[in-house]
Amino acid sequence: MYEDYKKYPNLSKLPNELKDSLDKIENNKEMNKAFGKEVIKSFVKLRTSELKDFNDNEKFDKSKPITKWERQNTLDC
């Protein structure tokens, strides 16, 4: 848990949900300018698809360090 937030009162809070993060990335002018709108659109589309697949096939459990879905889909080791 991040506890130093009081040292940075003007720092924006990150979204709690991945979907909200993807929305912020998609609508961020600086990110779109730096990477190009098509790259950002492609990234958001890919991550949205992964998020849907995860939600359709897995139950998130904060008490576990990693899910079976994450092992099968995101780890290359």
DSSP file (Angstrom, degrees, kcal/mol; ACC not computed):
  #  RESIDUE AA STRUCTURE BP1 BP2  ACC     N-H-->O    O-->H-N    N-H-->O    O-->H-N    TCO  KAPPA ALPHA  PHI   PSI    X-CA   Y-CA   Z-CA
    1    1 A M              0   0    0      0, 0.0     2,-0.4     0, 0.0     0, 0.0   0.000 360.0 360.0 360.0 132.5    0.0    0.0    0.0
    2    2 A Y        +     0   0    0      1,-0.1     3,-0.1     2,-0.1     0, 0.0  -0.600 360.0 168.2 -75.7 124.7    1.3    3.4   -1.0
    3    3 A E        +     0   0    0     -2,-0.4     3,-0.5     1,-0.1    -1,-0.1   0.469  57.8  76.0-118.7  -4.7    1.7    5.5    2.1
    4    4 A D    >   +     0   0    0      1,-0.2     3,-1.8     2,-0.1     4,-0.4   0.243  57.1 113.4 -93.0  14.6    3.8    8.6    1.0
    5    5 A Y  G >   +     0   0    0      1,-0.3     3,-1.4     2,-0.2     6,-0.2   0.779  66.5  66.0 -59.3 -28.0    0.8   10.3   -0.8
    6    6 A K  G 3  S+     0   0    0     -3,-0.5    -1,-0.3     1,-0.3    -2,-0.1   0.757  92.9  61.6 -66.8 -23.0    0.8   13.1    1.8
    7    7 A K  G <  S+     0   0    0     -3,-1.8    -1,-0.3     1,-0.2    -2,-0.2   0.683 108.6  43.9 -73.8 -17.2    4.2   14.2    0.5
    8    8 A Y    X   +     0   0    0     -3,-1.4     3,-1.5    -4,-0.4    -1,-0.2  -0.614  63.5 164.1-129.2  70.6    2.7   14.8   -3.0
    9    9 A P  T 3  S+     0   0    0      0, 0.0    -1,-0.1     0, 0.0    -2,-0.1   0.738  77.3  50.3 -65.3 -22.3   -0.6   16.7   -2.5
   10   10 A N  T 3  S+     0   0    0      2,-0.1     2,-0.4     0, 0.0    -2,-0.0   0.438  83.0 109.9 -95.7   0.8   -0.8   17.7   -6.2
   11   11 A L  S <  S-     0   0    0     -3,-1.5    -3,-0.1    -6,-0.2     2,-0.1  -0.635  72.9-119.8 -80.4 127.2   -0.2   14.3   -7.7
   12   12 A S        -     0   0    0     -2,-0.4     2,-0.3     1,-0.1    -1,-0.1  -0.359  26.2-114.8 -66.6 143.5   -3.2   12.8   -9.3
   13   13 A K        -     0   0    0      1,-0.1    -1,-0.1    -2,-0.1     3,-0.1  -0.586  29.1-120.3 -77.8 138.0   -4.5    9.5   -7.9
   14   14 A L        -     0   0    0     -2,-0.3    -1,-0.1     1,-0.1     7,-0.0  -0.466  36.7 -94.6 -74.2 150.5   -4.3    6.6  -10.3
   15   15 A P        -     0   0    0      0, 0.0    -1,-0.1     0, 0.0     6,-0.0  -0.301  21.5-142.5 -63.5 149.7   -7.5    4.8  -11.2
   16   16 A N  S    S+     0   0    0     -3,-0.1     2,-0.4     4,-0.0     3,-0.0   0.729  83.2  61.3 -82.8 -24.2   -8.5    1.7   -9.1
   17   17 A E  S  > S-     0   0    0      1,-0.1     4,-1.7     0, 0.0     3,-0.1  -0.843  76.5-136.5-110.6 141.3   -9.9   -0.1  -12.1
   18   18 A L  H  > S+     0   0    0     -2,-0.4     4,-2.4     1,-0.2     5,-0.2   0.884 105.9  56.8 -60.7 -40.0   -8.0   -1.2  -15.2
   19   19 A K  H  > S+     0   0    0      1,-0.2     4,-2.1     2,-0.2    -1,-0.2   0.898 105.9  50.8 -59.6 -40.6  -10.8   -0.1  -17.5
   20   20 A D  H  > S+     0   0    0      2,-0.2     4,-2.1     1,-0.2    -1,-0.2   0.873 108.9  52.0 -64.7 -36.7  -10.6    3.4  -16.1
   21   21 A S  H  X S+     0   0    0     -4,-1.7     4,-2.4     2,-0.2    -2,-0.2   0.910 108.5  50.3 -64.7 -42.4   -6.9    3.4  -16.7
   22   22 A L  H  X S+     0   0    0     -4,-2.4     4,-2.6     1,-0.2    -2,-0.2   0.882 109.1  51.9 -63.9 -38.2   -7.4    2.4  -20.3
   23   23 A D  H  X S+     0   0    0     -4,-2.1     4,-1.7     2,-0.2    -1,-0.2   0.911 110.1  49.2 -63.0 -42.1   -9.9    5.2  -20.7
   24   24 A K  H  < S+     0   0    0     -4,-2.1     4,-0.4     2,-0.2    -2,-0.2   0.913 112.2  47.5 -64.8 -42.6   -7.4    7.7  -19.3
   25   25 A I  H >< S+     0   0    0     -4,-2.4     3,-1.3     1,-0.2    -2,-0.2   0.937 111.0  51.6 -62.4 -46.1   -4.7    6.4  -21.7
   26   26 A E  H 3< S+     0   0    0     -4,-2.6    -1,-0.2     1,-0.3    -2,-0.2   0.833 116.2  40.3 -61.4 -33.5   -7.0    6.6  -24.7
   27   27 A N  T 3< S+     0   0    0     -4,-1.7     2,-0.7    -5,-0.2    -1,-0.3   0.319  85.8 115.2-100.0   7.6   -8.0   10.1  -23.9
   28   28 A N    <>  -     0   0    0     -3,-1.3     4,-2.3    -4,-0.4     5,-0.2  -0.704  51.4-158.9 -84.9 116.2   -4.6   11.4  -22.9
   29   29 A K  H  > S+     0   0    0     -2,-0.7     4,-2.3     1,-0.2     5,-0.2   0.885  90.6  51.3 -61.4 -41.5   -3.4   14.1  -25.4
   30   30 A E  H  > S+     0   0    0      2,-0.2     4,-2.6     1,-0.2    -1,-0.2   0.904 111.2  47.1 -65.8 -41.3    0.3   13.7  -24.5
   31   31 A M  H  > S+     0   0    0      2,-0.2     4,-2.6     1,-0.2     5,-0.5   0.915 113.1  49.1 -65.9 -43.1    0.2    9.9  -24.9
   32   32 A N  H  X S+     0   0    0     -4,-2.3     4,-1.6     1,-0.2    -2,-0.2   0.882 114.2  45.9 -63.7 -38.6   -1.6   10.2  -28.3
   33   33 A K  H  < S+     0   0    0     -4,-2.3    -2,-0.2    -5,-0.2    -1,-0.2   0.911 116.0  45.2 -70.4 -42.6    0.9   12.8  -29.5
   34   34 A A  H  < S+     0   0    0     -4,-2.6    -2,-0.2    -5,-0.2    -3,-0.2   0.903 130.6  20.1 -69.5 -42.9    4.0   10.8  -28.3
   35   35 A F  H  < S-     0   0    0     -4,-2.6     4,-0.3    -5,-0.2    -3,-0.2   0.642 112.1-107.8-103.4 -18.5    2.9    7.4  -29.6
   36   36 A G     X  -     0   0    0     -4,-1.6     4,-2.1    -5,-0.5     3,-0.2   0.165  25.5 -96.4  95.7 141.9    0.4    8.2  -32.2
   37   37 A K  H  > S+     0   0    0      1,-0.2     4,-2.8     2,-0.2     5,-0.2   0.857 122.0  54.4 -60.8 -37.2   -3.4    7.7  -32.0
   38   38 A E  H  > S+     0   0    0      2,-0.2     4,-2.4     1,-0.2    -1,-0.2   0.883 108.1  48.8 -67.7 -37.7   -3.3    4.4  -33.9
   39   39 A V  H  > S+     0   0    0     -4,-0.3     4,-2.7    -3,-0.2    -2,-0.2   0.936 114.3  45.6 -66.0 -46.3   -0.7    2.9  -31.5
   40   40 A I  H  X S+     0   0    0     -4,-2.1     4,-2.8     2,-0.2     5,-0.2   0.920 113.0  50.7 -62.9 -43.4   -2.8    4.0  -28.5
   41   41 A K  H  X S+     0   0    0     -4,-2.8     4,-2.3    -5,-0.2    -1,-0.2   0.915 112.5  46.6 -60.3 -43.2   -6.0    2.8  -30.1
   42   42 A S  H  X S+     0   0    0     -4,-2.4     4,-2.5     2,-0.2    -2,-0.2   0.913 112.4  49.9 -65.4 -43.9   -4.3   -0.6  -30.8
   43   43 A F  H  X S+     0   0    0     -4,-2.7     4,-2.7     2,-0.2     5,-0.2   0.933 112.6  46.7 -59.8 -47.8   -2.9   -0.9  -27.3
   44   44 A V  H  X S+     0   0    0     -4,-2.8     4,-2.5     1,-0.2     5,-0.2   0.898 111.6  51.7 -63.8 -40.9   -6.3   -0.1  -25.7
   45   45 A K  H  X S+     0   0    0     -4,-2.3     4,-2.0    -5,-0.2    -1,-0.2   0.926 112.1  46.3 -61.4 -45.1   -8.0   -2.6  -28.0
   46   46 A L  H  X S+     0   0    0     -4,-2.5     4,-2.3     2,-0.2    -2,-0.2   0.944 115.3  44.7 -62.7 -49.5   -5.6   -5.3  -27.0
   47   47 A R  H  X S+     0   0    0     -4,-2.7     4,-2.5     1,-0.2    -1,-0.2   0.850 111.5  53.4 -67.1 -33.9   -5.7   -4.7  -23.3
   48   48 A T  H  X S+     0   0    0     -4,-2.5     4,-2.3    -5,-0.2    -1,-0.2   0.902 109.6  49.2 -64.7 -40.8   -9.5   -4.4  -23.4
   49   49 A S  H  X S+     0   0    0     -4,-2.0     4,-2.4    -5,-0.2    -2,-0.2   0.914 112.1  47.7 -64.0 -43.6   -9.7   -7.8  -25.1
   50   50 A E  H  X S+     0   0    0     -4,-2.3     4,-2.7     2,-0.2    -2,-0.2   0.904 111.0  51.4 -63.6 -41.4   -7.4   -9.3  -22.5
   51   51 A L  H  X S+     0   0    0     -4,-2.5     4,-2.7     2,-0.2    -2,-0.2   0.906 110.6  48.3 -63.5 -41.9   -9.4   -7.7  -19.7
   52   52 A K  H  X S+     0   0    0     -4,-2.3     4,-2.2     2,-0.2    -2,-0.2   0.928 111.9  49.4 -62.9 -45.2  -12.6   -9.2  -21.1
   53   53 A D  H  X S+     0   0    0     -4,-2.4     4,-1.4     2,-0.2    -2,-0.2   0.914 112.2  48.5 -60.4 -43.5  -11.0  -12.6  -21.5
   54   54 A F  H >X S+     0   0    0     -4,-2.7     4,-2.0     1,-0.2     3,-0.6   0.951 112.6  47.2 -60.8 -49.8   -9.7  -12.4  -17.9
   55   55 A N  H 3< S+     0   0    0     -4,-2.7    -1,-0.2     1,-0.2    -2,-0.2   0.807 112.8  50.2 -64.5 -29.7  -13.1  -11.4  -16.5
   56   56 A D  H 3< S+     0   0    0     -4,-2.2    -1,-0.2    -5,-0.2    -2,-0.2   0.753 124.6  26.6 -76.7 -24.6  -14.8  -14.2  -18.5
   57   57 A N  H << S+     0   0    0     -4,-1.4     2,-0.3    -3,-0.6    -2,-0.2   0.453 116.1  48.0-121.2  -2.5  -12.5  -16.9  -17.3
   58   58 A E     <  -     0   0    0     -4,-2.0     2,-0.5    -5,-0.1    -1,-0.1  -0.965  59.3-138.8-143.3 154.8  -11.1  -15.9  -13.9
   59   59 A K        -     0   0    0     -2,-0.3     2,-0.2    -3,-0.0    -4,-0.1  -0.973  31.3-128.1-114.0 117.9  -12.2  -14.6  -10.6
   60   60 A F        -     0   0    0     -2,-0.5     2,-0.4     7,-0.1    -2,-0.0  -0.463  26.8-175.2 -70.1 132.2   -9.9  -12.0   -9.2
   61   61 A D    >   -     0   0    0     -2,-0.2     3,-1.8     3,-0.1    -1,-0.0  -0.941  17.3-161.4-132.8 108.7   -8.7  -12.8   -5.6
   62   62 A K  T 3  S+     0   0    0     -2,-0.4    -1,-0.1     1,-0.3    -2,-0.0   0.684  89.1  66.9 -64.1 -17.5   -6.6  -10.2   -3.8
   63   63 A S  T 3  S+     0   0    0      2,-0.0    -1,-0.3     0, 0.0     0, 0.0   0.642  92.4  71.0 -79.7 -12.4   -5.4  -12.8   -1.4
   64   64 A K  S <  S-     0   0    0     -3,-1.8    -3,-0.1     1,-0.1     3,-0.1  -0.852  76.0-141.0-105.9 140.3   -3.5  -14.7   -4.1
   65   65 A P  S    S+     0   0    0      0, 0.0     2,-0.3     0, 0.0    -1,-0.1   0.820  83.9   4.1 -68.6 -30.1   -0.3  -13.3   -5.7
   66   66 A I  S    S-     0   0    0     -5,-0.0     2,-0.2     4,-0.0     3,-0.0  -0.991  71.3-128.5-155.5 146.4   -1.2  -14.4   -9.2
   67   67 A T     >  -     0   0    0     -2,-0.3     4,-2.0    -3,-0.1     5,-0.1  -0.503  27.5-113.4 -94.6 165.4   -4.1  -16.1  -10.9
   68   68 A K  H  > S+     0   0    0      1,-0.2     4,-2.2     2,-0.2     5,-0.2   0.896 118.4  55.1 -61.1 -40.9   -4.1  -19.2  -13.2
   69   69 A W  H  > S+     0   0    0      1,-0.2     4,-2.2     2,-0.2     5,-0.3   0.921 106.5  50.3 -59.5 -45.2   -5.1  -17.0  -16.1
   70   70 A E  H  >>S+     0   0    0      1,-0.2     4,-2.4     2,-0.2     5,-1.1   0.905 109.9  50.8 -61.6 -41.3   -2.1  -14.7  -15.5
   71   71 A R  H  <5S+     0   0    0     -4,-2.0     4,-0.4     1,-0.2    -1,-0.2   0.919 116.2  41.2 -60.6 -42.8    0.2  -17.6  -15.5
   72   72 A Q  H  <5S+     0   0    0     -4,-2.2    -2,-0.2     1,-0.1    -1,-0.2   0.771 127.5  28.5 -77.4 -26.7   -1.2  -19.0  -18.7
   73   73 A N  H  <5S+     0   0    0     -4,-2.2    -3,-0.2    -5,-0.2    -2,-0.2   0.633 126.6  28.1-114.6 -16.7   -1.5  -15.7  -20.6
   74   74 A T  T  <5S+     0   0    0     -4,-2.4     2,-0.5    -5,-0.3    -3,-0.2   0.629  95.7  81.5-124.7 -17.0    1.1  -13.2  -19.4
   75   75 A L      < -     0   0    0     -5,-1.1    -1,-0.1    -4,-0.4     0, 0.0  -0.808  48.7-168.4 -98.2 130.6    4.1  -15.1  -18.1
   76   76 A D              0   0    0     -2,-0.5    -1,-0.1     1,-0.2    -5,-0.0   0.254 360.0 360.0 -97.1  11.5    6.7  -16.3  -20.5
   77   77 A C              0   0    0     -6,-0.1    -1,-0.2     0, 0.0    -6,-0.0   0.429 360.0 360.0-108.8 360.0    8.6  -18.4  -18.1
